[in-house]
Amino acid sequence: MGATKIMVIRHAEKPGSYNGAQYAGVNNLGTVAGNDGAKHLVTLGWERAGALVTLFVPPWGPKAPSLATPQFLFASDPTAKHDDDAGDEGPSQRPYETLTALAAKLGLSIDTSHGKNHYAKMVTAALACDGTVLIAWQHEDIALTTRTSGPGISQEILTQTGTEQLDNLKGSDNENDRRNADAQGELQYPGKLAARSGRCALRSRVRIRSAER
């Protein structure tokens, strides 16, 4: 059968400044924090991770017609591997941490068998799942084109499902406009993917992109 719906979100808030306040990362036990928490969510991010339960899980969710309760969860591998790109900043804990509350509530495991640069193989595995899939990943890899000009997760979904052409986005032929809109969750897929962004109470920072086959 294969995946009936694929939803992609970026991880929750990372260390940085929010509303004028500086936040450092912290792990779920509070045993790693401050400068050592650079790869972890901040407290705002942990709150958002918890809020995903009400976004996707009954009786509170799903909160939009384009959303569905996930049956399979994917996040990039949070563990460093010997074959990681030496020029890359390394794996992040944040995509995995973003899904932990949702996984606990649904009684699901999170598939972390693919490193963050190996998302093409992750998409292949996600498409093979029989049901609804939710993917949490680094935002720079979700768009059609990555920062290294390679195909991102969105393009991999299109290519691997045989839908390789995109409608013009809001009448724009400008590639930068299309990439910026894609990063904001506004990309409209044509044909059998029939995808559109999910709109919900968390839309200001949680960007949802669903693909129906």
URPEMO-V976520 format. One record per pair of residues at least 12 apart in sequence whose ideal C-beta (glycine too) atoms are under 10 Angstrom apart, sorted by the first residue. I is the first residue (numbers start at 1). J is the second residue. If there is no record, write none. Layout:
I&J + I&J
//
This chain:
1&128 + 1&129 + 1&130 + 1&131 + 1&213 + 2&126 + 2&127 + 2&128 + 2&129 + 2&130 + 2&131 + 2&133 + 2&161 + 2&213 + 3&71 + 3&72 + 3&123 + 3&125 + 3&126 + 3&127 + 3&128 + 3&129 + 3&130 + 3&131 + 3&132 + 3&133 + 3&157 + 3&161 + 3&211 + 3&212 + 3&213 + 4&68 + 4&71 + 4&129 + 4&130 + 4&131 + 4&132 + 4&133 + 4&211 + 4&212 + 4&213 + 5&66 + 5&67 + 5&68 + 5&70 + 5&71 + 5&131 + 5&132 + 5&133 + 5&134 + 5&195 + 5&210 + 5&211 + 5&212 + 5&213 + 6&70 + 6&72 + 6&74 + 6&123 + 6&126 + 6&127 + 6&129 + 6&132 + 6&133 + 6&134 + 6&135 + 6&153 + 6&157 + 6&161 + 6&193 + 6&195 + 6&209 + 6&210 + 6&211 + 6&212 + 6&213 + 7&56 + 7&62 + 7&66 + 7&67 + 7&68 + 7&70 + 7&132 + 7&133 + 7&134 + 7&135 + 7&136 + 7&195 + 7&198 + 7&208 + 7&209 + 7&210 + 7&211 + 8&74 + 8&119 + 8&123 + 8&126 + 8&133 + 8&134 + 8&135 + 8&136 + 8&137 + 8&139 + 8&141 + 8&142 + 8&152 + 8&153 + 8&154 + 8&157 + 8&185 + 8&195 + 8&207 + 8&208 + 8&209 + 8&210 + 8&211 + 9&48 + 9&52 + 9&55 + 9&95 + 9&98 + 9&99 + 9&134 + 9&135 + 9&136 + 9&137 + 9&139 + 9&142 + 9&185 + 9&198 + 9&202 + 9&205 + 9&206 + 9&207 + 9&208 + 9&209 + 10&94 + 10&95 + 10&98 + 10&135 + 10&136 + 10&137 + 10&138 + 10&139 + 10&140 + 10&141 + 10&142 + 10&183 + 10&185 + 10&205 + 10&206 + 10&207 + 10&208 + 10&209 + 11&41 + 11&45 + 11&48 + 11&49 + 11&75 + 11&76 + 11&92 + 11&93 + 11&94 + 11&95 + 11&96 + 11&97 + 11&98 + 11&99 + 11&136 + 11&137 + 11&138 + 11&139 + 11&206 + 12&41 + 12&42 + 12&44 + 12&45 + 12&46 + 12&47 + 12&48 + 12&49 + 12&50 + 12&51 + 12&52 + 12&94 + 12&95 + 12&97 + 12&98 + 12&99 + 12&136 + 12&202 + 12&205 + 12&206 + 13&25 + 13&41 + 13&42 + 13&43 + 13&44 + 13&45 + 13&46 + 13&47 + 13&48 + 13&49 + 13&94 + 13&98 + 13&205 + 14&37 + 14&38 + 14&39 + 14&40 + 14&41 + 14&42 + 14&44 + 14&45 + 14&92 + 14&93 + 14&94 + 14&138 + 14&139 + 15&34 + 15&35 + 15&37 + 15&38 + 15&39 + 15&40 + 15&41 + 15&42 + 15&45 + 15&94 + 16&42 + 16&44 + 18&42 + 18&43 + 18&44 + 18&45 + 18&205 + 19&44 + 21&42 + 21&44 + 22&42 + 23&37 + 23&41 + 23&42 + 23&43 + 23&44 + 23&45 + 24&36 + 24&37 + 24&38 + 24&40 + 24&42 + 24&43 + 25&37 + 25&38 + 25&39 + 25&40 + 25&41 + 25&42 + 25&43 + 25&45 + 25&46 + 25&92 + 25&93 + 25&94 + 25&97 + 26&40 + 26&41 + 26&42 + 26&43 + 26&45 + 26&46 + 26&97 + 27&39 + 27&40 + 27&41 + 27&46 + 27&93 + 27&97 + 28&40 + 28&41 + 28&46 + 28&49 + 28&93 + 28&97 + 28&100 + 28&101 + 32&93 + 37&93 + 38&89 + 38&90 + 38&92 + 38&93 + 39&78 + 39&80 + 39&89 + 39&90 + 39&91 + 39&92 + 39&93 + 39&94 + 39&97 + 40&78 + 40&92 + 40&93 + 40&94 + 40&97 + 41&92 + 41&93 + 41&94 + 41&95 + 41&96 + 41&97 + 41&98 + 41&100 + 42&94 + 44&205 + 45&94 + 45&97 + 45&98 + 45&205 + 46&97 + 46&98 + 46&100 + 46&101 + 47&101 + 48&98 + 48&101 + 48&202 + 48&205 + 48&206 + 49&94 + 49&97 + 49&98 + 49&99 + 49&100 + 49&101 + 49&102 + 49&136 + 50&100 + 50&101 + 50&102 + 50&104 + 50&105 + 51&101 + 51&102 + 51&200 + 51&201 + 51&202 + 51&206 + 52&70 + 52&98 + 52&99 + 52&100 + 52&101 + 52&102 + 52&103 + 52&105 + 52&134 + 52&136 + 52&202 + 52&206 + 53&101 + 53&102 + 53&103 + 53&104 + 53&105 + 53&106 + 54&105 + 54&200 + 54&201 + 54&202 + 55&67 + 55&69 + 55&102 + 55&198 + 55&200 + 55&201 + 55&202 + 55&206 + 55&208 + 56&68 + 56&69 + 56&70 + 56&102 + 56&105 + 56&106 + 56&132 + 56&134 + 56&200 + 56&208 + 57&69 + 57&70 + 57&101 + 57&102 + 57&105 + 57&106 + 61&200 + 62&132 + 62&198 + 62&200 + 63&198 + 63&199 + 63&200 + 63&201 + 63&202 + 64&196 + 64&197 + 64&198 + 64&199 + 64&200 + 64&201 + 64&203 + 64&208 + 64&210 + 65&196 + 65&198 + 65&199 + 65&210 + 66&194 + 66&195 + 66&196 + 66&197 + 66&198 + 66&199 + 66&200 + 66&208 + 66&209 + 66&210 + 66&212 + 67&132 + 67&134 + 67&198 + 67&199 + 67&200 + 67&208 + 67&210 + 68&131 + 68&132 + 68&133 + 68&134 + 68&198 + 68&210 + 68&212 + 69&102 + 69&105 + 69&106 + 69&131 + 69&132 + 69&134 + 70&99 + 70&102 + 70&103 + 70&106 + 70&108 + 70&129 + 70&131 + 70&132 + 70&133 + 70&134 + 70&135 + 71&106 + 71&108 + 71&129 + 71&130 + 71&131 + 71&132 + 71&133 + 71&134 + 72&108 + 72&109 + 72&110 + 72&111 + 72&125 + 72&126 + 72&128 + 72&129 + 72&130 + 72&131 + 72&132 + 72&133 + 72&134 + 72&135 + 73&96 + 73&98 + 73&99 + 73&100 + 73&102 + 73&103 + 73&106 + 73&108 + 73&109 + 73&110 + 73&111 + 73&112 + 73&126 + 73&129 + 73&133 + 73&134 + 73&135 + 73&136 + 74&95 + 74&96 + 74&99 + 74&110 + 74&111 + 74&112 + 74&113 + 74&114 + 74&119 + 74&122 + 74&123 + 74&125 + 74&126 + 74&129 + 74&133 + 74&134 + 74&135 + 74&136 + 74&137 + 75&92 + 75&93 + 75&94 + 75&95 + 75&96 + 75&97 + 75&98 + 75&99 + 75&100 + 75&103 + 75&110 + 75&111 + 75&112 + 75&114 + 75&116 + 75&122 + 75&134 + 75&135 + 75&136 + 75&137 + 75&138 + 76&91 + 76&92 + 76&93 + 76&94 + 76&95 + 76&96 + 76&112 + 76&113 + 76&114 + 76&115 + 76&116 + 76&117 + 76&118 + 76&119 + 76&122 + 76&135 + 76&136 + 76&137 + 76&138 + 76&141 + 77&91 + 77&92 + 77&95 + 77&96 + 77&111 + 77&112 + 77&113 + 77&114 + 77&115 + 77&116 + 77&117 + 77&118 + 77&122 + 78&90 + 78&91 + 78&92 + 78&93 + 78&94 + 78&95 + 78&96 + 78&97 + 78&110 + 78&112 + 78&115 + 78&116 + 79&91 + 79&93 + 79&96 + 79&112 + 79&115 + 80&115 + 81&115 + 81&118 + 83&115 + 83&117 + 83&118 + 84&115 + 84&116 + 84&117 + 85&115 + 85&116 + 85&117 + 88&115 + 88&116 + 88&117 + 89&116 + 89&138 + 90&115 + 90&116 + 91&112 + 91&115 + 91&116 + 91&117 + 91&138 + 92&116 + 92&137 + 92&138 + 94&136 + 94&137 + 94&138 + 95&110 + 95&112 + 95&116 + 95&135 + 95&136 + 95&137 + 95&138 + 95&139 + 95&141 + 96&110 + 96&112 + 96&136 + 97&110 + 97&136 + 98&110 + 98&134 + 98&136 + 98&137 + 98&206 + 99&111 + 99&112 + 99&134 + 99&135 + 99&136 + 100&136 + 102&134 + 102&136 + 103&134 + 106&134 + 108&134 + 110&134 + 110&136 + 111&125 + 111&126 + 111&129 + 111&133 + 111&135 + 113&125 + 114&126 + 114&137 + 116&137 + 116&138 + 116&140 + 116&141 + 117&138 + 117&141 + 117&146 + 117&148 + 117&150 + 119&135 + 119&137 + 119&138 + 119&141 + 119&142 + 119&146 + 119&150 + 119&151 + 119&152 + 119&153 + 119&156 + 120&150 + 120&151 + 120&152 + 120&153 + 120&155 + 120&156 + 120&159 + 120&160 + 121&156 + 122&135 + 122&137 + 122&141 + 122&153 + 122&156 + 123&135 + 123&151 + 123&152 + 123&153 + 123&154 + 123&155 + 123&156 + 123&157 + 123&158 + 123&159 + 123&160 + 123&161 + 124&156 + 124&160 + 126&153 + 126&156 + 126&157 + 126&160 + 126&211 + 127&156 + 127&157 + 127&160 + 127&161 + 127&211 + 127&213 + 132&210 + 132&212 + 133&210 + 133&211 + 134&208 + 134&210 + 135&153 + 135&157 + 135&209 + 137&152 + 137&153 + 138&153 + 139&152 + 139&183 + 139&207 + 140&152 + 140&183 + 141&153 + 141&154 + 141&156 + 142&154 + 142&182 + 142&183 + 142&185 + 142&187 + 142&207 + 142&209 + 143&155 + 143&178 + 143&179 + 143&180 + 143&181 + 143&182 + 143&183 + 143&184 + 143&187 + 143&209 + 144&156 + 144&157 + 144&158 + 144&166 + 144&175 + 144&178 + 144&179 + 144&181 + 144&182 + 144&183 + 144&187 + 145&175 + 145&178 + 145&179 + 145&182 + 146&179 + 152&179 + 152&182 + 152&183 + 153&209 + 154&166 + 154&182 + 154&183 + 154&187 + 154&189 + 154&193 + 154&195 + 154&209 + 154&211 + 155&182 + 157&189 + 157&193 + 157&195 + 157&209 + 157&211 + 157&213 + 158&187 + 158&189 + 158&190 + 158&191 + 158&193 + 158&195 + 158&211 + 161&189 + 161&191 + 161&192 + 161&193 + 161&211 + 161&213 + 162&191 + 162&192 + 162&193 + 162&213 + 163&189 + 163&190 + 163&191 + 163&192 + 163&193 + 163&194 + 163&195 + 163&211 + 163&213 + 164&191 + 165&189 + 165&190 + 165&191 + 166&178 + 166&182 + 166&187 + 166&188 + 166&189 + 166&190 + 166&191 + 166&193 + 167&187 + 167&188 + 167&189 + 167&190 + 167&191 + 168&188 + 169&181 + 169&182 + 169&186 + 169&187 + 169&188 + 170&186 + 170&188 + 181&197 + 182&197 + 182&207 + 182&209 + 183&207 + 184&197 + 184&203 + 184&207 + 185&197 + 185&198 + 185&199 + 185&203 + 185&206 + 185&207 + 185&208 + 185&209 + 185&210 + 186&207 + 186&209 + 187&209 + 189&209 + 189&210 + 189&211 + 189&212 + 192&211 + 192&212 + 192&213 + 193&210 + 193&211 + 193&212 + 193&213 + 194&210 + 194&211 + 194&212 + 194&213 + 195&209 + 195&210 + 195&211 + 195&212 + 195&213 + 196&208 + 196&209 + 196&210 + 196&211 + 196&212 + 197&209 + 197&210 + 198&210
//
